[in-house]
Amino acid sequence: MPPIPITILTGFLGSGKTTLLLNLLPQLLSQNPTYKLALLKNEFGDLAVDSQLASASSIGGVRELLNGCICCNLVGQLDEALKELAETVNPDRIVVETSGSAFPATLAMEVNRLSRETNGAYTLDGVIHVIDVENWAGYSDTSYTAKIQARYTDLIVFNKWEVAGEQRMEECLDRVGDLEESIAWVKSDRGRVPVDVVFGVDGGLARTLGEEPSSQVNGHGHAHSHGENGAGGHGLGHENGKGHQSEVEVLSITLSSSSPTSVIDASKLEKLLKSAPKDEVYRIKAVLAASSPISSSDSESSPASSSEDSTAGIRYILNWAFGRWTCTPVGNAGEEHESSSGVVLRMTMILARFESKKWKKRIETQGFVELLGDGREKGTLRVERIA
């Protein structure tokens, strides 16, 4: 049984975590109407928010841990809480939402420990930190401990920057820079961030992998600019005062073959997974045929094999998030999108702004995506930007 991905959503009270989550739900439903998301909350009695979440059809269950911090004195209760959600809801994903701790390294390490002790029942998919640009005062210190905490943050979402102004936004970026750690970041659009950035691929979402992202989210139009000019960094630029420029760029990669037994060269693909900078590449999601799974990033087993026994090809879901990755068998053919038929690999790369041109060339020329074999069968590689 594939592991349940866990996304940790953190940030101080009022930063906009729940708004972000509520804006993700319609995107999940548009990709899979039966998707089940479970929520583990460490909040203090916001009944209005809880009722909104409970009424959302894609929230399969809500479990609360109160009267303490899940990163500190309640960390020992995490095991039972996750187990209860897994048994009662059978979710495609669990979101752990917590307040009061800017960078919950303890919580991330606890999820990793539980994953080992349960033989991979869970996997840490990402640690997302939401910052209220208007009110954030920066980190309390820039000590070694703070830097260690920062290393367990995969993505910072800057919220409410529209009302704070660009100068205030630059001040927040300076405070992040004080830690001297490379952390990916995006600006939200009034609490909205593309679901592909926040969540990795799993069994419930694999069927839509490789589809062009919808231009409508919650009825909100997105005006995308593919030019080279715009706001600097990974920020959000405006074009003619209408809509907004996409926070991310997306590449769709397909490797096809005339042979039904062709498989991917896992050792070459693993080089991509190990070398991709997490401030340039946010997510890599793929469905692929391989003779054996690619070793997970935290696995102690040997590197991916290059055995040419291609007749043993099995379909796998590869999920790379901010430098970590897992590779698990596809549960059944129904979990894949129909566009996978006859395709050895179908992969999506979610990139920071202005990075797609460079990475398109790298994928096409550096041999990361190739068929396993003696080189006589090259297959057909197609790399295109879709957002």
C-alpha positions in Angstrom: 0.0 0.0 0.0 1.5 3.4 -1.0 2.4 5.8 1.9 0.0 8.6 2.8 1.7 11.9 2.0 1.7 14.4 4.8 1.9 18.2 4.2 2.8 20.4 7.2 1.2 23.8 7.0 2.6 26.3 9.5 2.5 30.0 10.3 1.5 32.3 13.1 -2.2 32.9 14.0 -3.8 35.0 11.4 -1.2 34.5 8.7 -3.8 33.0 6.3 -3.1 29.2 6.5 -6.8 28.3 6.6 -7.6 30.6 3.7 -4.8 29.0 1.7 -6.2 25.6 2.5 -9.8 26.5 1.6 -8.5 27.9 -1.7 -6.8 24.6 -2.5 -9.9 22.5 -2.0 -11.7 23.5 -5.3 -8.5 22.9 -7.2 -8.3 19.3 -5.7 -11.9 18.7 -6.6 -11.5 19.8 -10.1 -8.7 17.3 -10.6 -10.4 14.4 -8.8 -14.0 14.8 -7.4 -13.5 11.8 -5.1 -10.2 13.1 -3.6 -10.1 12.7 0.2 -8.1 15.1 2.3 -7.8 14.7 6.1 -6.8 17.6 8.3 -5.0 17.4 11.7 -5.4 20.8 13.3 -3.4 22.2 16.2 -5.4 25.4 16.8 -7.4 27.0 19.6 -11.2 26.8 19.0 -12.0 28.6 15.8 -15.4 26.9 15.4 -16.3 29.0 12.3 -13.3 27.8 10.4 -13.8 24.2 11.6 -17.4 24.2 10.3 -16.2 25.5 6.9 -13.7 22.7 6.6 -16.0 20.0 7.9 -18.6 21.0 5.2 -16.1 20.9 2.4 -16.7 17.7 0.5 -13.0 17.1 -0.1 -12.2 17.1 3.6 -12.7 13.5 4.7 -12.1 14.2 8.4 -10.8 16.8 10.9 -8.9 15.8 14.0 -7.9 18.5 16.6 -5.0 18.5 19.1 -5.7 21.3 21.6 -4.1 22.9 24.7 -0.5 22.7 23.6 1.8 22.9 20.7 2.1 19.9 18.3 5.8 20.8 17.8 6.5 20.6 21.5 4.5 19.0 24.3 1.9 17.4 22.0 4.4 15.8 19.6 3.9 12.4 21.3 0.2 12.4 20.3 1.0 12.7 16.6 1.2 8.9 16.1 -2.3 8.2 17.4 -3.8 11.1 15.6 -2.4 10.1 12.3 -3.4 6.5 12.8 -6.9 7.5 13.7 -7.3 9.6 10.5 -5.7 6.8 8.4 -8.1 4.2 9.7 -11.3 6.2 9.8 -10.9 8.4 6.7 -8.5 6.4 4.5 -7.3 9.7 3.0 -5.3 10.4 -0.1 -3.4 13.0 1.9 -3.2 14.4 5.4 -2.5 18.1 6.1 -1.1 19.0 9.5 -2.0 22.6 10.3 -0.2 24.2 13.2 0.3 27.7 14.6 2.8 29.3 16.9 6.0 27.8 15.5 7.7 29.4 12.5 9.7 26.4 11.5 8.6 23.1 13.1 11.7 21.0 12.5 10.6 18.8 15.4 7.3 18.0 13.7 9.0 17.2 10.4 11.5 14.9 12.2 8.7 13.2 14.0 6.8 12.4 10.7 10.1 11.0 9.3 10.5 8.8 12.5 6.9 7.5 12.2 7.5 6.7 8.6 10.4 4.5 9.5 8.7 2.8 12.4 5.5 2.1 10.3 7.5 0.7 7.4 6.6 3.6 5.2 2.9 4.2 6.1 3.5 7.9 5.8 5.8 10.2 3.8 6.7 13.8 4.5 5.6 15.6 1.3 6.4 19.2 2.2 6.7 21.8 5.0 4.9 25.0 3.9 5.3 28.2 6.0 2.7 31.0 5.5 3.9 34.6 6.4 1.6 37.6 6.8 3.7 40.2 5.0 1.7 43.1 6.6 2.4 42.1 10.2 5.4 39.8 10.2 8.3 41.1 12.3 10.9 38.7 11.0 12.6 35.8 12.8 13.3 36.3 16.5 16.9 35.4 15.9 19.3 34.2 13.2 21.1 31.7 15.4 22.3 28.3 14.4 19.1 26.8 15.8 17.0 29.1 13.6 19.0 28.1 10.6 18.5 24.4 11.4 14.7 25.1 11.6 14.8 26.9 8.3 16.3 23.8 6.6 13.1 22.0 7.3 11.0 24.6 5.5 10.4 23.7 1.9 8.3 26.7 0.8 7.4 30.1 2.1 4.1 31.5 1.0 4.0 35.3 1.4 0.4 36.3 2.1 -1.3 39.7 2.3 1.5 41.3 0.4 -0.9 43.2 -1.8 -2.0 45.5 1.0 1.4 45.8 2.6 3.2 47.2 -0.5 6.4 46.3 -2.3 8.7 48.0 0.2 7.3 45.9 3.1 7.6 42.8 0.9 11.3 43.6 0.3 11.9 43.9 4.0 10.4 40.4 4.6 12.7 39.0 1.9 15.7 40.6 3.6 14.6 39.0 6.9 14.5 35.6 5.1 17.9 36.3 3.6 19.3 36.9 7.1 19.2 33.2 7.7 21.6 32.5 4.8 19.6 29.4 3.8 18.2 28.7 0.4 14.4 28.6 0.8 11.9 28.6 -2.1 9.2 31.2 -1.9 6.1 32.4 -3.7 3.6 35.2 -3.3 0.0 34.2 -2.9 -2.8 35.8 -5.0 -5.1 36.9 -2.2 -4.6 33.6 -0.4 -4.4 31.5 -3.6 -1.4 29.4 -4.6 -1.5 26.7 -7.3 -2.1 23.3 -5.8 0.7 21.8 -7.8 3.2 23.9 -5.8 1.8 23.0 -2.4 1.0 19.3 -2.9 3.0 16.6 -4.6 1.5 13.9 -6.8 -0.1 10.9 -5.1 -2.5 8.1 -6.1 -5.5 10.4 -6.0 -3.9 13.0 -8.2 -1.8 10.9 -10.6 -4.6 10.7 -13.2 -4.2 14.4 -13.9 -0.4 14.5 -14.1 0.7 16.2 -17.3 -2.5 18.0 -18.0 -2.3 21.7 -18.7 -3.1 23.7 -15.5 -6.6 25.2 -15.5 -6.7 28.9 -16.2 -9.7 29.2 -13.9 -9.5 28.6 -10.1 -12.7 29.4 -8.2 -13.8 31.4 -11.1 -10.8 33.6 -10.8 -9.1 34.3 -14.1 -5.3 34.1 -14.4 -3.5 36.2 -16.9 -0.2 34.5 -17.7 2.8 36.3 -19.2 5.5 34.3 -20.9 7.8 37.3 -21.5 11.2 37.7 -19.8 10.3 41.1 -18.2 8.4 41.4 -15.0 8.8 41.4 -11.3 12.1 40.2 -10.0 12.8 37.1 -8.0 9.9 34.7 -7.7 7.4 37.5 -7.1 4.1 38.3 -8.7 4.0 40.8 -11.5 1.0 42.7 -12.9 0.3 43.1 -16.6 -1.7 46.2 -17.7 -3.3 46.2 -14.2 -5.3 43.1 -15.1 -5.1 39.6 -13.6 -1.7 38.5 -12.4 1.4 36.8 -13.7 1.9 33.1 -12.9 4.0 32.5 -9.8 5.5 29.4 -11.3 6.4 27.9 -14.7 5.5 24.4 -15.7 7.3 21.9 -18.1 5.6 18.8 -19.4 8.0 16.0 -20.3 7.0 12.9 -22.2 9.2 9.9 -23.3 7.5 7.5 -25.6 8.7 4.3 -27.4 7.5 2.0 -30.1 8.3 -1.0 -27.8 5.7 -1.9 -25.2 8.5 -3.3 -22.9 10.6 -0.1 -22.8 11.5 1.3 -19.4 13.2 4.4 -18.2 16.9 4.5 -17.3 16.4 5.0 -13.6 20.1 5.8 -12.8 20.1 8.7 -15.2 16.8 10.0 -13.9 18.1 9.8 -10.3 20.9 12.2 -11.3 18.3 14.8 -12.1 16.6 14.2 -8.7 19.9 14.6 -6.8 21.1 17.7 -8.7 17.9 19.8 -9.0 18.3 23.0 -6.9 15.3 23.4 -4.6 15.1 27.2 -5.1 14.8 26.6 -8.9 12.8 23.4 -9.0 9.8 23.2 -6.7 8.2 19.9 -7.7 8.9 17.0 -10.0 6.0 14.6 -10.5 6.0 11.6 -12.8 4.4 8.4 -13.8 7.0 6.0 -15.4 7.8 2.5 -16.4 10.9 1.1 -14.7 12.4 -2.4 -14.0 12.7 -1.4 -10.3 11.7 1.6 -8.2 14.1 4.5 -7.9 15.4 4.5 -4.3 13.8 7.1 -2.1 16.0 10.0 -1.0 16.0 8.8 2.6 16.5 5.1 1.7 19.7 3.3 2.8 19.4 0.9 -0.1 21.7 1.0 -3.1 21.2 3.5 -5.9 18.8 2.9 -8.8 19.7 -0.1 -10.8 20.5 0.0 -14.5 19.7 -3.6 -15.2 18.4 -4.1 -18.7 15.7 -6.6 -17.7 13.1 -4.3 -19.3 10.5 -7.0 -19.5 9.9 -6.6 -15.8 8.7 -3.0 -16.3 6.3 -1.8 -13.6 4.5 1.6 -13.4 5.6 3.9 -10.6 4.6 7.3 -9.3 7.7 9.5 -8.7 7.2 12.5 -6.4 10.1 14.9 -5.8 9.5 17.8 -3.5 12.2 20.3 -2.5 15.1 17.8 -2.6 13.2 14.8 -1.2 11.6 12.1 -3.3 9.7 8.8 -3.2 8.9 6.3 -5.8 5.9 4.0 -5.3 4.1 1.5 -7.5 0.9 2.7 -9.2 -2.0 1.0 -7.4 -4.0 0.3 -10.5 -4.4 1.5 -14.0 -7.4 3.7 -13.1 -5.0 6.0 -11.2 -3.3 7.1 -14.4 -4.5 9.6 -16.9 -5.4 8.1 -20.3 -2.5 10.1 -21.9 -0.1 7.6 -20.2 -1.1 4.9 -22.7 2.0 3.8 -24.6 4.2 6.3 -22.8 7.3 5.3 -20.9 7.4 8.5 -18.8 5.1 11.4 -18.3 6.6 14.0 -16.0 5.7 17.5 -14.8 8.3 20.0 -13.5 7.1 22.9 -11.4 9.7 25.7 -11.6 10.4 29.1 -10.2 9.6 32.0 -12.5 12.1 32.5 -15.4 13.6 29.0 -15.0 11.7 27.0 -17.7 13.9 28.0 -20.6 17.0 26.8 -18.9 15.5 23.6 -17.6 13.9 22.7 -20.9 17.4 22.8 -22.5 18.9 20.7 -19.7 16.3 18.0 -20.0 16.7 17.9 -23.8 20.5 17.8 -23.8 21.9 16.4 -20.6 20.5 12.8 -20.8 18.4 12.8 -17.6 15.4 11.2 -19.4 16.4 8.3 -21.6 15.4 4.7 -22.2 17.3 1.9 -20.6 19.2 -0.2 -23.1 22.1 -0.3 -25.5 21.2 3.0 -27.1 19.7 1.6 -30.4 16.2 2.5 -29.2 16.2 6.2 -28.4 12.5 6.8 -28.0 10.9 10.1 -28.5 11.5 12.9 -26.0 9.1 15.9 -25.9 9.6 18.8 -23.5 7.2 21.8 -23.6 6.3 24.6 -21.4 2.6 24.5 -20.6 2.4 27.4 -18.0 
